[in-house]
């Protein structure tokens, strides 16, 4: 609080003057100084009191307004890293070099021939907007016998998706989570691109050949999150795409039950769920015939999401 010299009745005693200037120089002792002035009989004008009260009220309103504006602003951006394992099975139809086949590969067979698998999701969000990257890379290999000769087949599958989302609806459910955030039900529209690459290598009679197919599917979808209590959370996502740009049609859906905890002092959600993805893609293969990949991948998924 600043007090102008002209706003005070100039006291007769020099010690009172020193006291006033000491108040101005040291704000932390302002209340004590005011009390001393009252005891010494240094009156403050009534209009000054009213002016100070009006100023204080205005400052309070401004402070409240600033606080409300600050609380309405988006939060800080956060990084969420989510490694996971997808125990997928394959079901559908495929065609290559004029040969049609039905694809029916359970997870036990996939695991038997699996050489390498890397899967994970990275998300950056401020609570209102966000971007994410999801990647899956898998290498499988198997050996067969063809006309008394060994035939080695290696298949590499890569799927990369990048998307953006916006929290369009949020309803508070009451209470708070163990991460000290309000429990909410929220809906988030999402849009993005999903890139797929299938690569096959065949080795026989000392010869080797590698062929591949790649395509990109745009997609639109929605994400849902619901806090069941302070620790348990339900999260789901579904999208549809392709639109004959890459695949004729493609869709993906997944749902998880999450449990909130702390790992190495980082907020972490342990997740268990199920994922389904399907792609119906056709193009011309290296023989001039049709390459077709109309396959659905599905299976349970386990992982965790750690916030930094």
Backbone bond lengths (Angstrom), bond angles and torsions (degrees), N, CA, C in turn:
res aa  C-N    CA-C-N  psi(-1)  N-CA   C-N-CA  omega(-1)  CA-C   N-CA-C  phi
1 X - - - 1.471 - - 1.510 108.27 -
2 X 1.321 116.77 129.45 1.457 121.20 178.24 1.532 108.94 -103.96
3 X 1.302 117.52 135.18 1.462 122.04 -179.26 1.522 107.91 -121.10
4 X 1.329 117.75 123.31 1.470 121.97 179.97 1.522 109.95 -81.78
5 X 1.322 115.05 146.33 1.466 119.87 -177.01 1.526 111.04 -63.06
6 X 1.336 118.02 -36.39 1.455 120.90 -176.68 1.499 113.63 -72.27
7 X 1.318 118.84 -13.78 1.455 122.27 -177.96 1.508 112.26 -85.68
8 X 1.300 119.30 -4.29 1.459 122.68 -177.94 1.542 109.42 -113.63
9 X 1.354 115.73 146.05 1.463 118.45 168.95 1.505 107.97 -70.90
10 X 1.316 117.06 120.69 1.469 119.66 -174.43 1.525 109.51 -65.57
11 X 1.321 117.84 117.36 1.473 121.11 -177.14 1.515 111.29 -71.88
12 X 1.330 113.26 161.36 1.462 119.24 -177.55 1.511 112.24 -79.50
13 X 1.257 116.70 -28.33 1.459 118.21 -171.61 1.513 111.51 -96.38
14 X 1.316 114.49 134.11 1.459 120.09 -176.37 1.520 112.26 -63.76
15 X 1.317 117.74 -30.49 1.464 119.69 -178.83 1.523 111.09 -66.70
16 X 1.360 116.34 -28.86 1.450 119.10 177.50 1.532 109.94 -70.22
17 X 1.340 117.08 -37.52 1.464 120.64 177.82 1.516 110.14 -61.78
18 X 1.347 114.99 -45.76 1.474 118.29 178.56 1.512 111.08 -60.56
19 X 1.312 117.05 -36.80 1.451 121.49 -179.34 1.530 111.29 -65.38
20 X 1.362 115.56 -41.36 1.468 119.60 179.00 1.517 110.90 -61.28
21 X 1.358 117.40 -47.68 1.462 120.38 -178.69 1.518 111.49 -67.76
22 X 1.311 116.31 -30.31 1.471 119.03 176.57 1.527 109.75 -65.91
23 X 1.323 116.56 -35.31 1.468 120.81 176.53 1.521 111.30 -63.81
24 X 1.351 115.23 -43.17 1.468 119.05 -179.58 1.517 110.77 -64.76
25 X 1.314 117.43 -39.42 1.465 121.26 -176.68 1.505 112.83 -74.16
26 X 1.335 117.10 -26.18 1.465 120.30 -175.06 1.521 109.09 -129.92
27 X 1.335 117.23 95.45 1.459 121.80 -176.12 1.517 112.23 -67.59
28 X 1.312 116.29 -26.96 1.460 119.17 -177.20 1.523 111.98 -66.52
29 X 1.377 116.68 -17.86 1.466 120.07 -179.66 1.525 110.93 -107.55
30 X 1.328 118.48 18.79 1.462 122.44 -174.25 1.520 112.05 -61.64
31 X 1.328 116.92 -44.42 1.466 119.27 -178.33 1.524 111.19 -63.63
32 X 1.317 116.03 -41.47 1.465 119.34 178.77 1.522 111.21 -63.56
33 X 1.337 115.83 -38.90 1.459 120.16 179.54 1.519 111.32 -65.18
34 X 1.342 116.64 -42.44 1.465 120.37 178.76 1.512 110.19 -60.33
35 X 1.344 115.79 -43.18 1.473 119.54 178.56 1.525 110.81 -61.26
36 X 1.341 116.08 -41.29 1.468 119.75 179.94 1.517 110.78 -64.69
37 X 1.340 117.66 -41.24 1.450 121.22 179.21 1.524 111.77 -62.75
38 X 1.326 115.64 -40.12 1.461 119.16 178.11 1.521 111.21 -62.36
39 X 1.336 115.86 -41.41 1.459 119.91 179.70 1.521 111.50 -66.01
40 X 1.341 116.67 -33.54 1.463 120.81 -178.85 1.515 112.31 -83.73
41 X 1.336 117.50 -3.96 1.458 120.68 175.81 1.491 114.59 81.29
42 X 1.346 118.33 28.53 1.465 121.21 175.96 1.510 108.41 -90.89
43 X 1.314 119.56 100.14 1.472 122.19 -175.00 1.518 112.15 -77.37
44 X 1.297 113.48 152.83 1.470 120.83 175.59 1.514 107.41 -110.53
45 X 1.251 117.21 137.86 1.450 121.96 -177.63 1.526 110.65 -58.53
46 X 1.300 114.99 144.60 1.465 119.02 -178.88 1.523 111.19 -63.98
47 X 1.362 114.18 -38.64 1.470 115.94 179.72 1.513 111.87 -66.96
48 X 1.327 116.83 -29.07 1.468 119.37 178.11 1.526 109.96 -68.44
49 X 1.353 115.45 -39.26 1.455 119.33 178.48 1.522 110.08 -60.41
50 X 1.339 114.67 -45.81 1.465 118.41 179.30 1.523 111.34 -62.51
51 X 1.348 115.47 -41.79 1.467 119.15 179.97 1.523 110.73 -63.09
52 X 1.355 115.50 -41.34 1.461 118.97 179.96 1.518 111.21 -66.10
53 X 1.363 115.75 -39.54 1.463 118.70 178.24 1.522 110.90 -63.76
54 X 1.348 116.72 -41.52 1.461 120.08 178.91 1.515 110.92 -64.06
55 X 1.368 114.52 -41.88 1.470 118.53 178.97 1.525 111.30 -63.49
56 X 1.346 115.66 -42.63 1.460 119.23 179.86 1.522 111.18 -63.78
57 X 1.371 115.39 -40.30 1.461 118.65 179.64 1.522 111.17 -64.98
58 X 1.333 115.50 -42.05 1.458 119.92 178.82 1.530 111.07 -62.66
59 X 1.366 115.07 -42.16 1.466 119.32 179.28 1.516 110.89 -63.16
60 X 1.355 115.70 -38.67 1.468 119.51 179.07 1.519 110.81 -63.66
61 X 1.368 115.88 -44.70 1.456 119.51 178.69 1.513 111.71 -62.77
62 X 1.356 115.69 -41.98 1.468 118.81 178.79 1.515 111.40 -63.11
63 X 1.347 115.78 -41.69 1.458 119.74 179.39 1.524 111.25 -62.53
64 X 1.359 115.47 -43.07 1.461 119.26 178.18 1.518 111.29 -63.12
65 X 1.375 115.51 -40.75 1.458 118.51 178.26 1.506 112.43 -63.75
66 X 1.358 115.40 -42.24 1.462 118.80 178.28 1.517 110.97 -63.58
67 X 1.338 117.03 -39.26 1.465 120.15 178.84 1.520 110.74 -63.90
68 X 1.338 116.98 -40.66 1.465 120.11 179.21 1.516 111.02 -64.57
69 X 1.361 116.34 -41.42 1.463 119.29 177.92 1.510 111.09 -64.22
70 X 1.336 116.20 -40.66 1.464 119.40 -179.38 1.515 111.20 -64.13
71 X 1.358 116.64 -39.65 1.459 119.16 -178.56 1.522 110.88 -70.45
72 X 1.350 117.87 -22.28 1.454 120.51 -179.77 1.514 112.69 -82.48
73 X 1.321 116.71 -15.09 1.453 119.33 -179.19 1.527 110.65 -73.68
74 X 1.357 118.12 151.73 1.461 120.41 178.27 1.523 111.05 -62.04
75 X 1.321 115.43 151.50 1.459 120.04 179.07 1.511 112.11 -74.27
76 X 1.312 116.26 -178.74 1.456 121.37 179.50 1.522 110.22 -69.68
77 X 1.324 116.27 152.85 1.453 121.21 177.62 1.521 109.45 -72.70
78 X 1.319 115.90 139.73 1.457 122.51 -178.76 1.520 109.99 -128.39
79 X 1.328 114.88 150.49 1.462 122.01 177.79 1.525 108.43 -106.67
80 X 1.336 116.55 129.67 1.457 122.53 179.14 1.523 108.42 -122.83
81 X 1.322 116.91 120.17 1.471 122.77 -178.71 1.525 108.38 -109.23
82 X 1.342 116.30 128.84 1.469 120.93 -173.19 1.533 111.56 -133.45
83 X 1.315 118.07 86.87 1.470 119.25 171.11 1.532 109.57 -74.89
84 X 1.338 116.59 149.78 1.457 119.96 -179.51 1.526 110.78 -154.50
85 X 1.316 114.84 166.22 1.470 122.59 175.75 1.526 107.18 -124.45
86 X 1.325 115.73 126.67 1.466 121.91 -178.72 1.522 108.86 -112.40
87 X 1.323 116.34 112.79 1.467 121.47 179.52 1.528 108.62 -86.94
88 X 1.332 115.75 77.87 1.458 119.94 -170.00 1.526 113.33 -90.34
89 X 1.316 114.31 149.15 1.457 124.18 170.19 1.528 107.60 -118.07
90 X 1.338 117.19 157.32 1.459 121.98 -178.30 1.517 109.97 -119.89
91 X 1.339 114.87 140.87 1.455 120.47 179.28 1.526 108.36 -150.11
92 X 1.346 116.72 129.87 1.454 119.86 179.11 1.514 112.28 158.15
93 X 1.325 115.10 -152.94 1.466 121.68 -178.74 1.514 109.83 -132.31
94 X 1.338 115.25 146.78 1.465 121.60 179.08 1.518 109.52 -142.97
95 X 1.338 115.17 152.83 1.464 121.77 178.01 1.513 109.18 -137.98
96 X 1.345 116.26 140.03 1.456 122.07 177.79 1.513 108.93 -155.01
97 X 1.355 115.74 129.99 1.466 122.40 177.44 1.524 111.87 55.66
98 X 1.316 115.75 36.44 1.458 119.69 177.19 1.515 114.90 84.25
99 X 1.308 118.33 0.34 1.460 121.78 179.83 1.531 109.28 -105.43
100 X 1.324 115.70 128.79 1.459 121.96 177.31 1.524 109.16 -101.85
101 X 1.307 116.25 142.09 1.455 120.34 179.47 1.522 110.19 -145.87
102 X 1.314 115.45 150.95 1.455 120.81 173.89 1.520 108.65 -94.09
103 X 1.307 116.14 128.61 1.456 121.41 -178.46 1.528 108.81 -95.26
104 X 1.309 116.11 120.03 1.457 121.69 177.57 1.526 107.61 -145.90
105 X 1.321 115.63 87.48 1.461 121.38 -174.39 1.519 108.86 -119.66
106 X 1.336 118.04 106.34 1.466 120.06 176.81 1.522 111.02 -71.12
107 X 1.330 115.86 164.80 1.455 120.03 -177.97 1.524 111.95 -60.98
108 X 1.318 117.83 -32.94 1.473 120.62 -179.96 1.518 111.07 -60.42
109 X 1.344 116.96 -37.57 1.463 120.68 177.01 1.524 111.13 -73.05
110 X 1.326 115.61 -40.23 1.469 119.07 177.62 1.521 110.30 -59.60
111 X 1.325 116.56 -46.04 1.459 120.94 -178.96 1.525 111.36 -65.27
112 X 1.313 117.04 -35.57 1.461 121.89 -179.31 1.520 112.10 -61.43
113 X 1.322 116.11 -37.64 1.470 120.54 -176.19 1.535 112.91 -103.70
114 X 1.329 117.34 6.17 1.455 120.50 -177.23 1.523 111.32 -76.06
115 X 1.336 116.27 128.92 1.462 122.15 176.70 1.525 112.34 -101.70
116 X 1.327 116.40 -38.65 1.457 120.50 -176.79 1.519 109.22 -155.84
117 X 1.333 116.36 139.34 1.464 121.01 176.38 1.523 109.21 -144.56
118 X 1.325 116.29 129.97 1.465 122.76 176.24 1.524 107.19 -130.25
119 X 1.321 116.91 123.42 1.458 121.25 -177.73 1.519 109.27 -139.79
120 X 1.315 116.77 142.18 1.457 119.08 178.27 1.515 112.67 -179.46
121 X 1.325 114.70 167.36 1.454 122.25 -179.02 1.527 108.61 -136.96
122 X 1.319 116.73 138.01 1.460 122.44 176.59 1.525 107.85 -126.27
123 X 1.332 115.75 130.02 1.460 120.93 -177.01 1.528 109.84 -129.77
124 X 1.332 115.19 140.93 1.463 122.03 174.28 1.521 107.00 -123.56
125 X 1.338 116.65 124.39 1.460 119.75 -175.25 1.522 110.89 -148.53
126 X 1.330 115.13 153.48 1.461 120.64 172.50 1.520 111.12 -112.57
127 X 1.331 116.75 13.54 1.447 121.81 -179.91 1.513 113.61 94.58
128 X 1.337 117.09 -24.08 1.462 122.12 178.52 1.521 111.32 -110.89
129 X 1.324 116.85 -45.88 1.457 123.22 176.35 1.525 108.49 -116.98
130 X 1.329 115.67 162.76 1.457 118.30 177.05 1.512 112.47 -169.06
131 X 1.327 114.58 161.87 1.456 122.90 177.11 1.528 107.49 -133.68
132 X 1.321 116.05 149.30 1.458 118.57 179.65 1.529 111.21 -144.39
133 X 1.332 113.86 157.01 1.455 122.21 176.95 1.523 107.25 -132.66
134 X 1.328 116.80 127.95 1.459 121.79 179.32 1.526 108.53 -124.66
135 X 1.336 115.78 130.08 1.463 119.81 -177.09 1.516 112.70 -133.57
136 X 1.341 115.25 142.84 1.467 122.25 175.40 1.529 107.99 -136.79
137 X 1.304 115.41 130.02 1.464 121.16 178.75 1.528 107.66 -136.08
138 X 1.326 117.22 127.69 1.462 120.55 -177.85 1.529 110.24 -142.54
139 X 1.313 114.88 137.25 1.458 122.10 174.83 1.530 109.10 -118.46
140 X 1.341 116.07 128.83 1.464 121.24 175.59 1.526 108.87 -127.71
141 X 1.296 115.16 153.60 1.465 120.01 178.05 1.519 109.47 -148.85
142 X 1.334 116.73 150.09 1.449 122.03 176.27 1.526 109.50 -155.04
143 X 1.303 115.00 157.45 1.464 121.04 -179.16 1.521 109.68 -121.88
144 X 1.337 115.05 135.48 1.457 122.19 178.20 1.525 108.80 -129.21
145 X 1.316 114.25 167.76 1.465 118.97 178.16 1.521 108.56 -111.76
146 X 1.350 115.77 127.79 1.448 121.64 -178.43 1.521 108.64 -129.90
147 X 1.356 116.81 113.14 1.470 122.37 -178.95 1.521 110.69 52.84
148 X 1.335 114.42 47.23 1.475 122.55 177.19 1.523 112.72 66.71
149 X 1.312 116.68 15.65 1.458 120.86 176.78 1.526 109.27 -120.96
150 X 1.338 115.13 147.22 1.460 119.68 -178.79 1.516 110.49 -78.44
151 X 1.327 114.61 131.84 1.464 121.65 178.99 1.524 107.92 -118.52
152 X 1.322 116.88 119.99 1.463 122.04 -179.49 1.528 109.09 -108.40
153 X 1.309 115.03 128.57 1.461 120.69 -179.13 1.530 108.59 -123.36
154 X 1.332 116.27 125.78 1.459 121.99 176.18 1.518 110.05 -120.03
155 X 1.314 117.02 133.64 1.463 121.72 -178.94 1.527 108.89 -126.14
156 X 1.330 114.96 130.23 1.462 121.72 176.87 1.524 108.70 -117.31
157 X 1.313 115.90 126.82 1.466 121.76 179.96 1.523 109.23 -118.51
158 X 1.332 115.98 127.47 1.463 121.51 178.42 1.521 109.20 -128.60
159 X 1.311 116.38 128.29 1.469 121.88 175.80 1.517 108.59 -131.35
160 X 1.320 116.42 122.42 1.462 122.65 179.74 1.523 108.92 -124.92
161 X 1.315 116.75 130.45 1.463 121.39 178.93 1.514 109.46 -128.51
162 X 1.329 115.32 139.54 1.468 121.14 175.51 1.524 107.33 -131.87
163 X 1.324 116.40 136.38 1.454 119.26 -176.74 1.513 112.54 -151.50
164 X 1.326 114.70 169.50 1.462 122.37 176.49 1.517 108.20 -131.20
165 X 1.337 116.09 150.68 1.461 119.85 -179.70 1.516 109.65 -140.46
166 X 1.339 114.48 162.38 1.465 121.95 -179.10 1.530 108.23 -140.71
167 X 1.327 117.82 131.21 1.459 121.51 179.20 1.530 108.40 -77.80
168 X 1.328 115.69 98.34 1.459 120.90 -175.32 1.522 112.87 -87.02
169 X 1.341 117.01 -24.93 1.464 119.90 -178.24 1.515 109.35 -144.21
170 X 1.328 115.69 135.75 1.459 120.98 177.79 1.517 109.75 -145.91
171 X 1.328 115.71 131.66 1.467 121.58 178.52 1.518 108.70 -128.74
172 X 1.329 116.30 123.31 1.456 119.60 -179.87 1.523 110.39 -76.48
173 X 1.331 115.67 134.57 1.459 122.32 -176.23 1.524 112.67 -97.77
174 X 1.313 117.21 -5.53 1.460 120.99 -178.83 1.514 111.40 93.64
175 X 1.306 115.78 142.17 1.453 120.77 -178.32 1.520 111.47 82.20
176 X 1.333 114.91 179.80 1.456 120.41 -177.88 1.519 109.66 -133.57
177 X 1.335 115.49 156.61 1.447 121.19 177.83 1.531 109.47 -84.85
178 X 1.325 116.22 173.39 1.470 119.83 177.67 1.519 111.20 -68.70
179 X 1.336 117.85 -12.90 1.466 121.64 174.40 1.530 110.84 -88.52
180 X 1.345 117.34 9.33 1.463 124.02 179.48 1.528 111.98 61.29
181 X 1.336 115.91 38.63 1.458 122.49 174.48 1.520 108.90 -117.55
182 X 1.342 118.70 149.43 1.465 120.23 178.08 1.535 110.87 -61.77
183 X 1.333 116.08 141.03 1.462 120.62 172.83 1.523 108.49 -70.88
184 X 1.351 117.11 130.72 1.458 120.09 -174.69 1.530 111.29 -139.28
185 X 1.316 113.72 161.00 1.462 123.17 162.90 1.522 105.59 -114.55
186 X 1.351 117.95 127.72 1.469 120.07 -173.61 1.522 110.87 -140.70
187 X 1.331 114.88 149.29 1.462 123.35 175.45 1.526 108.84 -121.93
188 X 1.357 115.97 136.75 1.463 121.23 -176.54 1.527 110.07 -135.75
189 X 1.339 118.42 105.37 1.471 120.21 172.01 1.527 109.84 -62.11
190 X 1.338 116.16 147.08 1.462 120.62 -178.93 1.525 109.87 -138.47
191 X 1.320 115.92 153.42 1.463 122.60 177.76 1.516 107.95 -145.37
192 X 1.352 116.64 146.50 1.461 117.54 -178.44 1.521 113.15 -176.84
193 X 1.336 114.35 -166.83 1.467 122.99 -179.47 1.528 108.76 -130.62
194 X 1.336 116.00 142.62 1.467 120.95 176.64 1.535 108.73 -126.62
195 X 1.329 115.15 121.65 1.465 122.18 -177.29 1.530 109.65 -106.45
196 X 1.341 116.30 131.84 1.459 121.37 -177.38 1.526 110.01 -125.87
197 X 1.328 115.10 137.91 1.465 121.23 176.56 1.522 109.30 -134.23
198 X 1.334 115.47 125.55 1.460 122.07 173.80 1.520 107.98 -114.17
199 X 1.306 116.31 126.58 1.464 121.30 -178.84 1.524 109.27 -130.33
200 X 1.343 116.20 128.67 1.468 121.26 -178.76 1.524 109.47 -123.84
201 X 1.330 115.48 134.58 1.464 122.26 177.18 1.524 108.72 -122.09
202 X 1.333 115.09 128.08 1.470 121.37 -179.66 1.517 108.52 -118.64
203 X 1.330 116.05 129.99 1.464 122.16 178.20 1.528 108.99 -123.55
204 X 1.356 115.19 127.16 1.468 120.93 178.93 1.513 109.23 -161.17
205 X 1.329 116.07 141.50 1.470 122.30 177.43 1.531 111.90 55.14
206 X 1.305 115.97 34.44 1.454 120.21 178.50 1.514 114.21 78.26
207 X 1.312 116.87 3.81 1.456 121.10 -179.77 1.517 109.54 -110.31
208 X 1.328 114.92 155.54 1.459 120.37 -179.19 1.526 110.13 -139.89
209 X 1.332 115.62 140.41 1.465 121.00 178.73 1.515 109.00 -139.91
210 X 1.323 115.33 138.32 1.469 121.02 179.93 1.525 109.42 -126.37
211 X 1.306 115.64 129.52 1.462 121.89 177.24 1.522 108.74 -129.87
212 X 1.328 115.68 152.11 1.454 118.73 -178.36 1.520 111.44 -147.72
213 X 1.316 115.16 159.44 1.465 122.50 175.10 1.525 107.64 -137.51
214 X 1.325 115.86 136.68 1.469 121.13 179.09 1.528 108.97 -132.82
215 X 1.313 115.71 147.67 1.456 120.35 175.49 1.525 109.76 -158.55
216 X 1.351 114.90 160.02 1.460 121.61 -177.72 1.517 109.69 -127.02
217 X 1.325 116.18 130.64 1.460 122.33 -179.78 1.525 110.42 -114.81
218 X 1.334 118.56 121.72 1.465 119.03 167.73 1.524 108.88 -73.90
219 X 1.329 117.24 154.09 1.467 119.11 179.00 1.520 110.71 -149.53
220 X 1.326 114.96 156.79 1.464 123.19 172.19 1.522 106.70 -130.79
221 X 1.330 115.89 150.41 1.456 117.96 -177.90 1.509 111.81 -167.62
222 X 1.316 115.40 -164.28 1.457 121.57 -179.26 1.525 108.85 -148.26
223 X 1.321 115.53 146.04 1.464 122.67 176.33 1.518 108.97 -116.88
224 X 1.317 115.57 147.20 1.467 122.03 -178.30 1.517 109.43 -131.87
225 X 1.318 116.80 138.38 1.454 121.09 173.59 1.522 109.06 -137.30
226 X 1.338 115.49 138.74 1.468 121.29 179.72 1.523 108.59 -141.21
227 X 1.313 116.76 123.00 1.462 122.22 178.43 1.523 109.01 -85.47
228 X 1.328 116.91 111.11 1.458 121.66 -177.37 1.518 111.22 -74.26
229 X 1.326 116.86 -39.91 1.459 122.17 172.85 1.524 107.43 -156.02
230 X 1.332 116.97 -160.57 1.464 118.47 -175.13 1.526 112.94 -66.75
231 X 1.335 117.93 -21.21 1.468 120.51 -178.12 1.531 113.47 -116.97
232 X 1.304 117.79 -39.06 1.464 120.65 -173.76 1.514 111.37 -87.51
233 X 1.349 114.46 141.59 1.454 121.87 -175.48 1.529 109.73 -141.40
234 X 1.334 115.76 142.46 1.468 121.81 174.05 1.520 108.24 -111.32
235 X 1.325 116.58 129.10 1.465 121.65 -178.31 1.527 108.84 -133.24
236 X 1.327 117.84 134.56 1.461 121.81 -179.06 1.520 109.99 -143.69
237 X 1.323 115.34 155.33 1.466 121.80 179.69 1.521 109.12 -149.75
238 X 1.323 116.66 142.23 1.457 121.85 175.63 1.522 108.72 -145.62
239 X 1.334 116.63 141.59 1.462 120.37 177.25 1.519 109.80 -146.62
240 X 1.311 115.46 159.88 1.458 122.76 177.42 1.519 108.05 -136.03
241 X 1.336 116.81 143.78 1.460 119.14 -176.02 1.514 112.48 -163.34
242 X 1.340 114.50 -155.34 1.453 120.62 -175.01 1.500 110.50 88.80
243 X 1.338 115.98 -72.54 1.460 124.05 177.33 1.525 112.18 51.52
244 X 1.353 115.97 31.50 1.469 123.16 179.27 1.530 112.47 65.59
245 X 1.326 116.87 15.16 1.464 121.22 172.88 1.521 109.34 -86.22
246 X 1.330 116.15 -47.16 1.461 122.68 171.09 1.502 107.54 -112.15
247 X 1.330 115.34 -87.08 1.461 120.12 171.44 1.524 110.33 -74.74
248 X 1.348 115.29 158.88 1.464 118.17 170.68 1.518 108.91 -62.43
249 X 1.319 114.60 -47.36 1.451 121.35 176.55 1.528 108.03 -151.84
250 X 1.296 116.16 143.95 1.463 120.86 178.76 1.520 108.14 -146.75
251 X 1.322 115.96 144.89 1.459 119.06 176.82 1.521 109.81 -147.30
252 X 1.310 114.62 159.35 1.455 121.61 179.35 1.518 108.72 -147.29
253 X 1.325 116.17 140.72 1.461 120.87 177.59 1.526 108.89 -147.30
254 X 1.312 115.69 143.60 1.453 120.37 178.60 1.526 109.82 -154.87
255 X 1.328 115.39 151.49 1.456 121.40 179.07 1.523 108.52 -144.17
256 X 1.339 115.94 141.56 1.463 121.56 -176.57 1.524 110.70 -134.79
257 X 1.309 114.96 146.77 1.454 122.21 166.39 1.518 106.32 -104.92
258 X 1.336 116.40 125.07 1.460 120.74 -175.08 1.514 112.37 -116.59
259 X 1.333 115.05 150.40 1.466 122.15 178.03 1.525 108.40 -126.31
260 X 1.330 116.88 120.90 1.462 121.95 -177.22 1.536 110.73 -82.12
261 X 1.321 113.93 136.85 1.460 120.32 175.31 1.523 107.50 -157.27
262 X 1.319 117.15 -172.04 1.461 121.94 176.67 1.529 108.60 -123.62
263 X 1.330 116.07 132.57 1.462 122.68 176.79 1.520 107.54 -126.42
264 X 1.318 116.89 120.02 1.468 122.39 -176.94 1.530 110.70 54.60
265 X 1.330 115.35 38.91 1.468 123.29 179.46 1.523 113.64 67.90
266 X 1.332 117.78 12.11 1.459 121.50 177.05 1.528 109.69 -105.02
267 X 1.345 118.35 134.41 1.466 120.12 173.99 1.532 109.79 -57.66
268 X 1.325 116.65 127.18 1.458 121.77 -174.14 1.530 109.67 -138.15
269 X 1.341 115.52 139.22 1.460 121.50 176.37 1.530 108.29 -116.23
270 X 1.323 116.61 119.20 1.457 122.14 174.58 1.527 107.85 -82.69
271 X 1.338 117.48 131.39 1.464 120.53 -171.45 1.527 111.88 -125.16
272 X 1.321 114.69 142.45 1.467 122.98 173.33 1.515 107.12 -139.69
273 X 1.345 116.20 127.34 1.453 117.73 -176.51 1.516 113.06 -162.05
274 X 1.332 114.79 -159.47 1.470 122.04 -176.67 1.524 108.40 -142.50
275 X 1.329 116.38 139.21 1.473 121.21 -178.95 1.527 110.18 -129.50
276 X 1.338 114.50 142.28 1.464 122.17 175.67 1.523 108.10 -132.88
277 X 1.335 116.83 130.01 1.469 121.08 172.82 1.521 108.33 -133.42
278 X 1.317 115.87 144.71 1.462 120.67 -179.20 1.521 109.38 -140.33
279 X 1.347 115.60 139.34 1.463 121.53 178.33 1.527 109.41 -137.63
280 X 1.330 115.71 133.99 1.467 121.95 175.79 1.523 106.98 -118.88
281 X 1.340 115.55 94.61 1.466 121.98 -173.08 1.516 110.01 -121.38
282 X 1.341 115.59 139.63 1.459 121.78 176.80 1.520 109.91 -139.09
283 X 1.339 115.61 142.51 1.458 121.57 174.63 1.524 108.17 -158.95
284 X 1.305 117.08 175.24 1.469 121.35 178.00 1.521 109.38 -83.53
285 X 1.330 117.20 132.15 1.458 119.80 -179.00 1.525 111.04 -91.86
286 X 1.335 116.70 -172.73 1.463 121.38 -174.10 1.524 112.76 -69.57
287 X 1.341 118.43 -14.55 1.465 121.24 178.90 1.519 112.06 -95.40
288 X 1.309 117.07 -5.34 1.455 120.79 -174.67 1.512 113.09 92.75
289 X 1.337 116.35 -8.42 1.454 120.45 175.98 1.537 109.67 -84.76
290 X 1.303 115.68 -175.19 1.472 120.66 -176.72 1.521 111.10 -92.54
291 X 1.331 114.26 128.73 1.455 119.69 167.96 1.523 107.05 -94.14
292 X 1.323 115.70 125.95 1.453 120.90 -177.66 1.514 109.66 -127.37
293 X 1.325 115.30 136.43 1.464 121.76 177.28 1.527 107.37 -136.61
294 X 1.319 115.48 89.31 1.458 122.05 179.32 1.528 106.74 -113.15
295 X 1.318 115.22 79.57 1.466 121.71 -167.91 1.528 110.67 -130.44
296 X 1.319 114.90 140.55 1.463 122.03 173.82 1.523 109.03 -109.20
297 X 1.332 115.16 130.37 1.465 121.29 175.88 1.527 107.70 -109.20
298 X 1.316 116.51 133.83 1.462 119.28 -176.14 1.524 109.68 -153.74
299 X 1.335 115.06 154.55 1.456 119.54 177.67 1.511 112.29 160.04
300 X 1.326 116.72 168.54 1.470 121.62 178.72 1.525 111.04 -69.76
301 X 1.323 114.90 155.69 1.460 121.35 -177.43 1.526 108.28 -138.97
302 X 1.323 115.82 138.00 1.457 121.80 178.07 1.514 109.57 -132.82
303 X 1.313 117.73 141.84 1.465 120.87 179.87 1.512 110.89 -177.63
304 X 1.320 115.71 -164.77 1.455 120.95 176.96 1.516 109.46 -150.47
305 X 1.327 115.49 158.62 1.460 122.72 178.24 1.523 108.83 -123.41
306 X 1.334 116.38 119.49 1.461 121.67 -178.54 1.527 109.78 -112.01
307 X 1.323 116.00 131.99 1.467 121.72 -176.95 1.517 110.85 -98.97
308 X 1.349 115.37 135.62 1.458 122.05 178.25 1.524 110.20 -120.77
